[in-house]
Each structure stands twice: as structure tokens, then as C-alpha cells.
């Protein structure tokens, strides 16, 4: 009788163990899946919005970033404060030093807060002929543009935020967070990637755990500017394994909040 009871208890424990394993598996978020991370990275880092590219290459910064800030619309001090907090958050995640400069000609990124009516004038001043980015002007709420050198290193970027239009569309904060994050080397948007600020139908205003992982991946020493999709795909499994070893993926939901604009604003 005792042996039978022990056998039943053992079976019960085994059943509970299987149930707990299944529940744990079900509780795992989609963005924690290795394949999903890899596919998301390729979509956001190596595809391009508004431009077809037959042979896309990985782009990112290899030198410290200097930001020039300009505003002729709204609360300039508050705008610069928000921009500064998010820039330092990105610096913390990627390891790229980011600071401000008072001179536009010394800047690697120019960030302009303006009115919608002045948008084309600012594009002409800081980017070039507006007709060359007409699709973006017609569709986007705010603009981000970058240049690369022959080594696929990002060397200069411009962000223009029409304050009145962004507020009208309830996207003012989103513009600050998304545009400078994309200029780090994650230039594409995709509705297949979720949760993410790079998803146009998402309600995320701040960096998500997946965005944190994508930034960590982009600035892994195992990736280099100029890598093709094939080369990046070959390197990604080892990078993702390293991120697991460092606890970056399992703890992304907590780590993405360190130094974040979301925490700074108390949300």
C-alpha cells in the first residue's frame, strides 16, 4: 500500500513538473525568442523605409556623437531636456558617447524643433532638396535622415520635428524617442516587429525590451558596419547567445528602464 502511494505521489509530482514547464514556456514573451529577435533585427537594421535597396548593408556609428540643438517653436528648455535624457539612455545601452555642441558645423547630429510651416525650409537648410525626400515629407510626422561614408559608418544625421504637427497627432514624445534611436543604425519601420517603437501601429512611446535587445545587438563587437544580410545572419546566433549569457534578454524588461526617459518622467 505504501509503495503504491509513493508511486502515485511520484506521478503527481511529475505531472506538476510538466505543468509548470508548460506554464513557464507559455509565459515567455515572443520577443525573447531567438528566431524572432534575429528576424526582427534584419527587418529593422537592414531594410530601408522609403527606399528600395538591393544590397543593404549594416550601418552604425563608430565615433562619439555630438548633437546640435535648435528650436524656434515651443518650450526649448524642456525639449532639450527630453532630448538629452533619451540621448544619454541610448549612450548607456550602446556604449557610444553622446554629448551636445553649441555649433552646428561641429555636430554629427542636428536636431531641430520647428513649426510645420517651416518644415521644408529646415529640410532645405539641413538636409537638401525637399523633393528628394518628398515621400517622407508627405507621410511622416517627423523626419530623420543620415549619411554614411564608404565604410557604411554613419557620419552625420538630421532630425526635424514640427512641434505643432507632432502634438496635433499626439506623437511629440514618440518623435524624440524614435527618430534619434533610428539614427543609431536601426532605420526601418515594420509592423511585423512588436513591441517596438519601430512599429507604426504600436502604441509604444518609449523603448521596449525588444528595442533594447536590437540596440545591444547592433553595437555588438561581432558586427561591423558594411556587413550584408548574409554576413549579419551568420553572426547573429552567436551574438544572441552572448546576450543570453549576459542576462540581457532575460532581464531586458528591467534593464531597458535604467536611465530611461519613461522613468525620468515618472511614468
N, C-alpha and C positions, 0 to 999 in steps of 0.2 A: 504494500500500500504506500509506504514511504517512498520507494523507488519510483512508483507511478506518479506520485505527487511532484517529486523533483523533476521528472520528465516533463510534466505539464507546465511547471514553473519555467523550465528552460525554454520550452516552446513559446511561452508567453513573452519572455524576455527577448527572444529572437524576433518575434513579431513586432514588439515595441521598437526594437532597434531599426528594423526595416522601415517602420512608420516614421520614426524620427529622421532617418536618412532621406526619405522621400519628401518630408516637410521641409527639410533644410535645402534640398535641391530645388523645390518649388519656390522657396523664399529668395533664391538667388536672382538678382536683377539681370535683365537681359544685357545691360551694358558691362557686366562683369564677365561675360562670355568671351573667350579668346578670339574666336572666329568673328564675332560681332565687332570687337574692338579693331581687329585688323581690317575688316571691310569698311568700317566707319572711317578709319584713318585714311585709307586710299581715296574714298569719296571726298573727304574734306581737304586733304593736303595735296592731292594730285589731280583733282578735277578742277575746272575753272568755270566761274559764273560769267555769263555774257560773252564768252569767247570759247570757240572750239579749238582744242589743242590736240594735234595728232600724237605728239610725243611729249607728254607733260613730264616735268622734272620737279623734284623736291626743291623747295626754296625755304630759306630761313636766314636770320641774322647771324653774323659771325663776329660782329664788333659791338661795343656798347652803343646804346640808343640815346640820342639827345632830342628832346621834344621842345618845339617852339609852340607856344600857346597864344592864340589871338581871339578876341571876342569883341563884336560890335552889337551884340544882342543879348539881353537878359543879365542875370547876376554873374558877372565874370569871375568873381572870387569863388563862388560856390561851384561854378563849372570847373575851374582849375582844381579845386579841392577834390571833386569826384574823379576827375581825370587822373590826378596824382595818386589817389588811393588805389585805383584799379591798375595803374601802370606799375606800382610797386608790388601789387599782388602778382602780376604777370612776371615781374622780375624774380620774385621769390620762387615761383613754380619752374621757370625755365632756366634760371641762372644767368640770364642776360642782364647786365647793368642798365638801368633806365633812369635818366635824370632830365632836368629842364635846362634850357638855354634861353637867354633873352634875345638872341639874334637868329633871325630866320635863316640866314646864309650859313650858320653853323649847325643847323638842325638836320637830323636824319628823318624825323617825322614832324610835319607841320599839322597842327590841329586847329581848325577854325570853327568858331561858333558864330553863326550869322543869321540873317533873315532869308526866307525862301526867295524873295525878290532879288536878292544879291547872289544867289547860288551860281548862276552862270558866270558872273563877273569873277567870283572867287575861283571857280574852276579854271577860267582863262588865266588868272594870275598865278595859281599854284600848280596846276596840272597841265594845261594846254588847251588846244582847240576843243570846246564843248561838244562839237559834232562827232568827235571820235569816240565819245562815251555816251552818245545820245540815248542808247537803250537803258543804261544805268540811270541817267538823268530822268528819263520818263517813268521808270518803275520804282527806283529806290527812294526810301525816305531820307537816308543819309548816305554819304559817299566815302568810300575808301579806295585808295589807289596806291600801288607801289611799283618801284623799278628794281630791276636786278642787273647785276653785271654778267660777264660771260661765264662766270663760275656758278651762276644761279644763286648767288648771295644777294639778299635784299640789302639795298644801299640807301634807299630813300622811300618815304611814304607820305601820303597826304590824306587827311580826314577832314571832311566838311560836313558840319551838322547844322541844318537850318532849324534853329531853335523853335520858332513858331510852328512850323510844319510838323516837326517831331513831337511837340507837345500836343498838337491837334490830333495826331494819330496815336497818342499815348505810348510813344516809343522813344522818348528823350533819353531815359536811362539805358534802354536797350542799345541805342546808337553808340553811346560812350563805350559800353562793355563790348559789344560785338565788333565794332569797326577796328579798334586797336588790337583786339585779340586776333582778328583775321590777319592784320598786318604782321603778326608774328610769324606767319607762314602757313596759315590754315585758311586759304582764301575762298573756299567754296561753301555754298549752302546746299543742304539736302534734306528733304522731308523724310528720307529713309533713316536718318540718324536722330535718335531720341533716347534720353532727354538731352537737349543741346541748344545753345544759343545760335547754332548754325542751322537750325530748323525753323523755317519761316512760319510754320503753323503752330509752333510750340509757344507756350506762354512764359518760357524761361526768360528772366531779365538778367540773371546772374549766371556765372559759370556753373555748370552741372558737374557731377562726378565724372561723367564721360568726357567732358571738355578738359577737365584736369588731366585725365589719362592721355588724351590726344596731345596735349601740350608737353607732358612728360615724355611721350613717345617721340615727338618731333625733335626735341632737343637732347635725345639720347646720343651719346658719343658714337653709337653704332650706325647712325645715319649721317649722311653727308649731303650738302647742297649739290644738286645736279643728278642725284640718283633717279633712275627711271622707275616706273611702276614695278617692273620685274625685279629690279635690284632691291627696292624697298620691301616688296612682298617676301623676298628671300631672307631679309634681315629681321622682319617683324616678329616671327615666332620667338627668337632669342631675346629680343627686346621685351616682349610681353612676359616672358619667363622671368627676366630680371626684375621687372616691375612687381611680379608676384613675390619674388624673393625679398624685395624691399618693403613689402606690405602696401605698396602704392595703390594697387587695385582694390584689395580687400578693405582698405581704410580711406578710399578716395572720398567718400561722402563726408568724412570728418576733416580730412586734410585740405580739401578744396575751400573750406571756410576760414582757414588760417590767413590772416591779413586781408580778407575779402571785403569788398565794398558792401556786400549784404550784411556782414557782421558789423562793419563800421557804421552803417545806417540803422543798426538795431532791428533788422527785420528777421 
